[in-house]
Amino acid sequence: MKRLLLLSHLVQAKFQVRPQCRFLHIKAEPNETIIPLSSFDFTKPTVGRTSAEQQALALLAPDMPENPELIRVAIIGAPNAGKSTFVNRIMGWRISSVSKKPHTTRHRITGALTDANKQITRPESSLHGEKNVAVVHDVGNSYIRFKLDEELLKCLYAHPEKEAILILNKTDTIKRKRMLLDVTTVLTDGSLNGIPYRLDSPYHRNGKLDMERLFLKTAHEMNIPLPKSEKDLMKEQLLLEMKQYEEKLLQTTLDDVNLDLTDADVKQLVQQHQENSLTLEKLQDNFENVPYKSINDISPFEFKNDLMSTDNWHLYYQKLSQIRKFTSQRSTWPYFNQVFMISAKQNHGIAAVRKYLFTRTKPAQWMFHRNFVTDQLPQEIAETCIREKMLNYLPEEIPYSYIMRNELWEMNENDVLNIVFIVYPREKRLKRDVSALLKNHGEAVKMISIEAENDLSMTFRCDVKLKLIVVREGFSVAKRIETKACAADLVTEFDQRVEEILITKLKEKFPSHKFIGEESAAGGAKQPLTDDPTWIIDPIDGTTNFVHGFPFIAISVGLVIKKQAEIGVIYNPISENLYSAVKGKGAFKNGRPIQSSQQTELGLSQVSGEYGSSRDPQILQTKSENLRKIVERAHSVRAIGSAALNLCHVAEGSCDAYFEYGIHCWDIAAGDLIAREAGCFTSDPTGDPLDIMKRQILCTATKQLAMQLIPLLTHVDFPSD
C-alpha cells in the first residue's frame, strides 16, 4: 500500500516539475493524518503521537529558570544487562524496547527528565563529551557476576576523568543478599574513587568501620561542602592539563606546519617514514619505548595525562594499545563514585539513583524543553515495541530478520491512535519465518499485537489500536490458481486483488483517468488506448514464477498520455527493488540513477529472450530458432519469465539486450520508459518504431547492438491489444 503513494508523487512530479530539478527523488510521505499544531498539549511532558507533534516538541526552546542545572549521563553496559529497562524506569516513560534477548535496542536513544531547575539527559552520543557514566552490570548472570566486561573497562580506562557510578541490576534474582556485598567488593576492587573501603564480607571479615568514609558519604548526601583533599587537587590538576593538551591539538592548523620543503627534504621524510612506519605488529608487540608495562605501573589518570602529552604519534599509538593489555589484566574498576543495587524490572532502587543524579547536576544551560521526553519519532517507538514482542514470542533469530513498514498512522476524532504495520519476512527461510508468525491460527501475531498495543498506549498516553499485516503469504503458501488463454497462462487471486487495489487507489486520486489492466482484459473487457491519461497496469508480471515460487515477479504501472509514456514504476516485492522513471528525468533504482551498459558488440552481450505462454507448435518452433541463432553469436542467453524485469535489467546494465514476441502493453508500458530514460534503444523487432499495442519489443543497450540482432530474428505476428 505504501508503494502506491509513489504513483501520486510521480504524477505530481510530472505535472508540477520545477525547472531547476534534474533528479527526481522518490520518497513516500509518512502515512499519518495531518493535525493542527494548535490542538497539541505542550503544557506537560509528553511523547508526540504524530511526527508533526514530536518534531514540534523537539523544536521548542528550553524554558530554563534563572539558575538552570544539567547533568549528561551516558549509560553503558554489556548486552542484556538491563540498560533499556533501567532507562525507562529512570525517565518514567517507556522509550526503550525491552526483552529477554540481547540486542533488543539497536540504536542509541536520547531522553530527558526535568524537575524544578534540574535536567537529566541521556545523550545520543556515548562517552565523548559527557562527564558522567552509569555502568549497568547484570548480577543475575553467574558467568559475569564477579567481573566487568572487558569492552566496558576499555571505555573507563580511556576516560578515567568521567564520574562513573556502578549500577548492580537484577538484584531480585539473588537469593543470598550477602552475595551483593561480595560482588561490590570484587567489582570495585575494594575502593571508591581510588580510596579503599572495608566491608563486613568474606573478603574482609576482620574489617573495622571506616568512620572517615562514612562521614564523607553522609556529607555528600547532605550536600555539605568539604575541603578538597590532596588527591582531589591532584586529580583536578591532571584533568586541567589533559584539557589543555586537547585544546592545543584542536587548535593546530596547517598554518603551524612548515610546508616549504625542497625535493631533498621530501625524499628524506619519505625514507624516514618507510624506516619507521607503524605496523600492526609494532602496535601489538613493540613496547620498548613505553615507560610502563603493567597496570600497576601507572594509574588511569596518570596514563591519560601521559597519553595526551605525547607528541610522537608512533609512541602515542603504542601507549594507546596498552589499554588492551591493562584491561586483560583487570576485571574491576576502583574509581567508581557510587554503587547502587537495583532491580529495574521490579522498580526497586530506581528512586535512589534518580535522586543521586539530581544531586550531581551542575550549573549549565538546558538542552531541551522541560516537556521533552525523547528524540525518537513515534513510528520508530512503535516499530521497536513490536519487534520487542516478537523477540518474546518467536524463536531464534527470526525477529531480527523481519522488515516492518508503517502503513497507517492516524489520530481520529476520539483521540484514538490507529496504527497499521506491514511485516515482511526475508526471502531466506521464508516459509519458516512466516509459519512462526501464523502457526496455531496466528496466535503468536495476535499476542504480539495485543501486548504492543498496551505498551504503546502507556507511551503515548492515549488509546491505541494496532494492526499487524504479514505479507508474502501468497508467495509462500498454496494459491488458488486459474488459467486464462491456455494451461501455461495462469492467474491467481493475488493478481486480481492487487489490480483491484491499484485501480481503486488511483481512481481516488485521479477520477477522470482511464485504466488498462491485465486482469480486466482477461475478464473480457476491451480497453482501447486513447489520447486520455491512461494507467496501464500489470498487477503481477511473472504469474507463473509467482505460482512456482521463482523470485522474479513485478508489479508494473505506467501512465500514458496521448499514447506517450510519461511515468513508469516497476517493483519486485521479493528483492524489494523499485525501478522508476519520469519522462525526461532519468531512470532510478531504489532512488539512485541507473544507466545501460552501452554495449555495442553482440559477441560480448548477455541477451534475454522468452518463450511466452503460447504453446502453438509453429510459434514455438520460430521462437526456438530465434534463440538458437542468438545463442550461437551472443556471450550468453537468459530467460527469467518477466518482461518488466527484463527491461529493467537492460536499463541497469546487468543485461545488454532483450526481445520478445507475444507480450502485452501492460508488460512493457512502464519498462519501456524506464529503459529509454536509462539510455537504452527500444523498437519493434523489425526495426520500426515501437508500438506498445503490437505485442512485440526489442530493447538493447545501444542502437548498434540492435542493428546486429534485427537481421537474426524471424518475426511472429500476434493480434494487437
ABEGO torsion letter per residue (X at the ends): XAAAAAAAAAAAAAABBBAABABBBBBBBBBBBBBBAAABBAABBBBBABAAAAAAAAABBBBBBABBBBBBBBBBEBBGAGAAAAAAAAAGBBABBBBABBGABABBBBBBBBBEABBBBBBABBABGBABBBBBBBAABAAAAABBBAAAAAAAAABAABBBBBBBBGAAABABAAAAAAAAAAAAGGBBGGBBBBBBBAABAABBBBAAAAAAAAAAAAGBBBBBBAAAAAAAAAAAAAAAAAAAAAABBAAABBABBBAAAAAAAAAAAAAABBBAAAAAABAAABABABAAABBAAAAAAAAAABABAAAAAAAAAAAAAAAAABABBAABABBBBBBAAAGBGAAAAAAAAAAABBBBBBABBAABABABBAAAAAAAAAAAAAAAABBEAAAAABBBBBABBBBBAAGBBBBBBBBBBBABGAAAAAAAAABGGGAAAAAAAAAAAAAAAAAAGBBBBBBBBBBGAAAABBBBBBBBABAABBBBAAAAAAAAAAAAAAAAABAABBBBBAAAAAAGBBBBBBABBBBBBBABBGAAAAAAGBABBBBBBBBBBGGBBABBBBBBAAAGBBBBBBBGAEBBBGGBBBBBAGBABAAABBBBBBAEABABAAAAAAAAAAAAAAAAABABBBBAGBAAAAAAAAAAGABABBBBBGBBAAAAAAAAAAAAAAGBBBBBAAGBBBBAAAGBBBBBABAAAAAAAAAABBBBBBBBX
